[in-house]
């Protein structure tokens, strides 16, 4: 009589041809070993299912965070498109062009004013000359002075006619009106220039604010990129772990199939043993 045991479960086996009996205790021990093995597999399989549920929850959370990040990225793209569509550089160029035109007009007015000053200086010099000549006349003897004066008066009258004509010409220039108009235009231009300066200051401040906000958006976008990189790395790790879990489950399925096949085989053999022992009575 002789017997052996199986390699994995240690099940009792009678060696054929040795007349080793197959006792009920041996059968019960074999079933206990099979049952213990099945319990261990059930526990391990339950642990795998729990891990699978946990991984599914974490993946769902990660997908939600990715969706939220993508939605925030769309909003940021829209705001950046709005800022780019405001054409700040074009508007500043237009303002600078208007300021250049105003500077040119002011320069032209200053040139005209200088010309008027020169002509008035010439008139004042001529008046000084006439005063000197009158002083000379007054210093002469009366008769001589009168005779001389009469001649000079005639000359003066002729000169006066000439001066009147020249003065009429000058008065026709409407210097006072034109100067008043020019001064009004200069005041208006200066007021407009102040307005433009204020608007340029506002635009420069707004440009600084825009640059600051863009810097902040770029910083936030960098943070989002980092978080997305981390999520992608975590996703790769989770994929790897899921692949390992799936491979383990597949292996366990194969082992369970083998165990079931073994149990069926044992059951068949037990039936045969029972039949051989007492004609099939359990």
C-alpha positions as CSV (number, residue, x, y, z in Angstrom):
1,X,0.0,0.0,0.0
2,X,1.3,3.5,-0.9
3,X,-0.1,7.0,-1.3
4,X,1.1,10.5,-2.5
5,X,-0.1,14.1,-2.3
6,X,-0.7,16.7,-5.0
7,X,2.0,19.4,-5.4
8,X,-0.2,22.5,-5.0
9,X,-3.0,21.6,-2.5
10,X,-1.4,18.6,-0.8
11,X,-4.5,16.4,-1.6
12,X,-4.2,12.8,-0.6
13,X,-3.9,10.3,-3.6
14,X,-3.7,6.6,-3.4
15,X,-1.1,5.0,-5.6
16,X,-2.8,2.8,-8.1
17,X,-1.9,-0.9,-7.9
18,X,-0.9,-0.7,-4.2
19,X,-4.3,-1.6,-2.8
20,X,-4.1,1.7,-0.7
21,X,-7.6,2.3,0.6
22,X,-9.3,5.6,0.0
23,X,-10.6,6.5,3.5
24,X,-13.4,8.9,4.3
25,X,-11.1,10.9,6.5
26,X,-8.8,11.3,3.5
27,X,-11.7,12.5,1.4
28,X,-12.8,15.0,4.0
29,X,-9.2,16.3,4.4
30,X,-9.0,16.7,0.6
31,X,-12.3,18.7,0.6
32,X,-11.1,20.8,3.5
33,X,-7.9,21.7,1.6
34,X,-10.0,22.5,-1.6
35,X,-12.4,24.6,0.5
36,X,-9.6,26.5,2.2
37,X,-8.0,27.2,-1.2
38,X,-11.3,28.5,-2.6
39,X,-11.8,30.7,0.5
40,X,-8.3,32.2,0.0
41,X,-9.1,32.9,-3.7
42,X,-12.5,34.5,-2.8
43,X,-10.7,36.8,-0.3
44,X,-8.0,37.8,-2.9
45,X,-10.7,38.3,-5.6
46,X,-12.7,40.5,-3.2
47,X,-9.6,42.6,-2.5
48,X,-9.1,43.0,-6.2
49,X,-12.7,44.1,-6.7
50,X,-12.4,46.7,-3.9
51,X,-9.1,48.0,-5.5
52,X,-10.8,48.2,-8.9
53,X,-13.7,50.2,-7.4
54,X,-11.3,52.6,-5.7
55,X,-9.3,53.1,-8.9
56,X,-12.6,53.7,-10.8
57,X,-13.5,56.5,-8.3
58,X,-10.1,58.1,-8.6
59,X,-10.2,58.0,-12.4
60,X,-13.7,59.6,-12.3
61,X,-12.4,62.4,-10.1
62,X,-9.4,62.9,-12.4
63,X,-11.6,63.1,-15.5
64,X,-13.8,65.7,-13.7
65,X,-10.8,67.8,-12.9
66,X,-9.5,67.6,-16.5
67,X,-12.9,68.7,-17.8
68,X,-12.8,71.7,-15.4
69,X,-9.3,72.6,-16.5
70,X,-10.3,72.4,-20.2
71,X,-13.3,74.6,-19.6
72,X,-11.2,77.2,-17.8
73,X,-8.7,77.1,-20.7
74,X,-11.5,77.9,-23.1
75,X,-12.5,80.9,-21.0
76,X,-8.9,82.1,-20.9
77,X,-8.6,81.8,-24.7
78,X,-11.7,83.9,-25.1
79,X,-10.5,86.6,-22.8
80,X,-7.1,86.7,-24.6
81,X,-8.9,86.9,-28.0
82,X,-10.9,89.9,-26.7
83,X,-7.7,91.7,-25.5
84,X,-6.0,91.1,-28.8
85,X,-9.0,92.3,-30.7
86,X,-8.9,95.8,-29.1
87,X,-6.0,96.9,-31.4
88,X,-4.2,98.9,-28.6
89,X,-1.1,99.5,-30.8
90,X,-3.2,100.8,-33.7
91,X,-5.1,103.2,-31.5
92,X,-1.8,104.5,-29.9
93,X,-0.4,105.0,-33.4
94,X,-3.4,107.1,-34.4
95,X,-3.1,109.3,-31.3
96,X,0.6,109.8,-32.0
97,X,-0.2,110.8,-35.6
98,X,-2.8,113.4,-34.4
99,X,-0.2,114.8,-31.9
100,X,2.4,115.1,-34.7
101,X,-0.1,117.1,-36.9
102,X,-0.9,119.4,-34.0
103,X,2.8,120.1,-33.4
104,X,3.2,121.0,-37.0
105,X,0.3,123.5,-36.9
106,X,1.6,125.1,-33.7
107,X,5.1,125.5,-35.3
108,X,3.4,127.2,-38.3
109,X,1.5,129.6,-36.0
110,X,4.6,130.4,-34.0
111,X,6.4,131.3,-37.3
112,X,3.5,133.6,-38.3
113,X,3.6,135.3,-34.9
114,X,7.4,135.9,-35.2
115,X,6.8,137.6,-38.6
116,X,4.1,139.9,-37.1
117,X,6.5,140.8,-34.3
118,X,9.2,141.8,-36.8
119,X,6.8,144.0,-38.8
120,X,5.6,145.7,-35.6
121,X,9.2,146.4,-34.6
122,X,9.8,148.0,-38.0
123,X,6.8,150.3,-37.5
124,X,8.0,151.3,-34.0
125,X,11.5,152.1,-35.5
126,X,9.9,154.3,-38.2
127,X,7.9,156.2,-35.5
128,X,11.1,156.9,-33.5
129,X,12.6,158.3,-36.7
130,X,9.7,160.6,-37.2
131,X,9.8,161.8,-33.6
132,X,13.5,162.7,-34.1
133,X,12.7,164.7,-37.2
134,X,9.9,166.6,-35.5
135,X,12.3,167.5,-32.6
136,X,14.8,168.9,-35.2
137,X,12.0,171.1,-36.7
138,X,11.0,172.4,-33.3
139,X,14.6,173.4,-32.5
140,X,14.9,175.8,-35.6
141,X,13.8,179.6,-35.7
142,X,10.1,180.2,-36.1
143,X,10.1,181.6,-39.7
144,X,12.8,179.3,-40.8
145,X,11.2,176.6,-39.0
146,X,7.8,177.4,-40.5
147,X,9.2,177.6,-43.9
148,X,11.1,174.4,-43.3
149,X,8.1,173.0,-41.6
150,X,5.8,173.8,-44.5
151,X,8.2,172.1,-46.9
152,X,8.6,169.2,-44.5
153,X,4.8,169.2,-43.8
154,X,4.2,168.8,-47.5
155,X,6.7,166.0,-47.5
156,X,5.2,164.6,-44.4
157,X,1.7,164.9,-45.8
158,X,2.9,163.0,-48.9
159,X,4.6,160.5,-46.6
160,X,1.5,160.5,-44.4
161,X,-0.5,159.6,-47.5
162,X,1.9,156.8,-48.1
163,X,1.8,155.8,-44.5
164,X,-1.9,155.9,-44.5
165,X,-2.0,153.7,-47.5
166,X,0.5,151.3,-45.8
167,X,-1.5,151.5,-42.5
168,X,-4.7,150.8,-44.4
169,X,-3.0,147.9,-45.9
170,X,-1.8,146.7,-42.5
171,X,-5.2,147.3,-41.0
172,X,-6.6,145.2,-43.8
173,X,-4.6,142.4,-42.5
174,X,-6.9,142.3,-39.5
175,X,-3.9,141.6,-37.3
176,X,-5.7,142.0,-34.0
177,X,-8.6,139.7,-35.1
178,X,-6.3,137.2,-36.6
179,X,-4.0,137.2,-33.5
180,X,-7.1,136.8,-31.3
181,X,-8.3,133.9,-33.5
182,X,-4.8,132.4,-33.5
183,X,-4.6,132.7,-29.7
184,X,-8.0,131.0,-29.4
185,X,-6.9,128.2,-31.6
186,X,-3.7,127.9,-29.6
187,X,-5.6,127.7,-26.4
188,X,-7.9,125.1,-27.9
189,X,-5.0,123.1,-29.2
190,X,-3.3,123.3,-25.8
191,X,-6.5,122.1,-24.1
192,X,-6.9,119.3,-26.6
193,X,-3.2,118.4,-26.0
194,X,-3.9,118.2,-22.3
195,X,-6.9,115.9,-23.0
196,X,-4.7,113.8,-25.3
197,X,-2.0,113.6,-22.6
198,X,-4.6,112.5,-20.1
199,X,-6.0,109.9,-22.5
200,X,-2.4,108.7,-23.3
201,X,-1.7,108.4,-19.6
202,X,-4.9,106.3,-19.2
203,X,-4.0,104.1,-22.2
204,X,-0.4,103.6,-20.8
205,X,-1.9,102.7,-17.4
206,X,-4.4,100.4,-19.0
207,X,-1.5,98.8,-21.1
208,X,0.4,98.2,-17.9
209,X,-2.7,96.6,-16.3
210,X,-3.2,94.4,-19.4
211,X,0.4,93.3,-19.3
212,X,0.1,92.5,-15.6
213,X,-3.1,90.5,-16.2
214,X,-1.4,88.7,-19.1
215,X,1.5,87.8,-16.9
216,X,-0.9,86.5,-14.3
217,X,-2.7,84.5,-16.9
218,X,0.5,83.1,-18.2
219,X,1.5,82.1,-14.6
220,X,-1.9,80.5,-14.1
221,X,-1.6,78.7,-17.4
222,X,1.9,77.4,-16.4
223,X,0.3,76.1,-13.2
224,X,-2.4,74.4,-15.2
225,X,0.2,72.9,-17.5
226,X,2.1,71.5,-14.4
227,X,-1.1,70.1,-12.9
228,X,-2.1,68.5,-16.3
229,X,1.4,67.0,-16.6
230,X,1.0,65.5,-13.1
231,X,-2.5,64.2,-14.0
232,X,-1.2,62.7,-17.2
233,X,1.7,61.0,-15.3
234,X,-0.8,59.8,-12.7
235,X,-3.0,58.5,-15.5
236,X,-0.1,56.6,-17.0
237,X,0.6,55.1,-13.6
238,X,-3.0,54.2,-13.1
239,X,-3.2,52.6,-16.6
240,X,-0.1,50.5,-15.7
241,X,-1.7,49.5,-12.4
242,X,-5.0,48.6,-14.0
243,X,-3.1,46.6,-16.6
244,X,-1.4,44.7,-13.8
245,X,-4.7,44.2,-12.0
246,X,-6.4,43.0,-15.1
247,X,-3.5,40.6,-15.7
248,X,-3.8,39.3,-12.1
249,X,-7.5,38.9,-12.5
250,X,-7.0,37.0,-15.7
251,X,-4.5,34.7,-14.0
252,X,-6.9,34.2,-11.1
253,X,-9.7,33.3,-13.5
254,X,-7.4,30.7,-15.1
255,X,-6.5,29.3,-11.7
256,X,-10.2,29.2,-10.7
257,X,-11.1,27.5,-13.9
258,X,-8.3,25.0,-13.2
259,X,-9.5,24.5,-9.6
260,X,-13.1,24.0,-10.8
261,X,-11.9,21.5,-13.4
262,X,-9.9,19.8,-10.7
263,X,-12.9,19.7,-8.4
264,X,-15.0,18.2,-11.1
265,X,-12.3,15.6,-11.7
266,X,-12.1,14.8,-8.0
267,X,-15.9,14.6,-7.7
268,X,-15.9,12.1,-10.6
269,X,-13.1,10.1,-9.0
270,X,-14.8,10.2,-5.6
271,X,-18.0,8.9,-7.2
272,X,-15.9,6.1,-8.7
273,X,-14.2,5.4,-5.4
274,X,-17.6,5.4,-3.6
275,X,-18.9,3.0,-6.2
276,X,-16.0,0.7,-5.8
277,X,-16.2,0.8,-2.0
278,X,-19.8,0.1,-1.4
279,X,-21.6,0.1,-4.7
280,X,-22.2,3.8,-4.8
281,X,-23.6,4.4,-1.3
282,X,-22.2,7.7,0.1
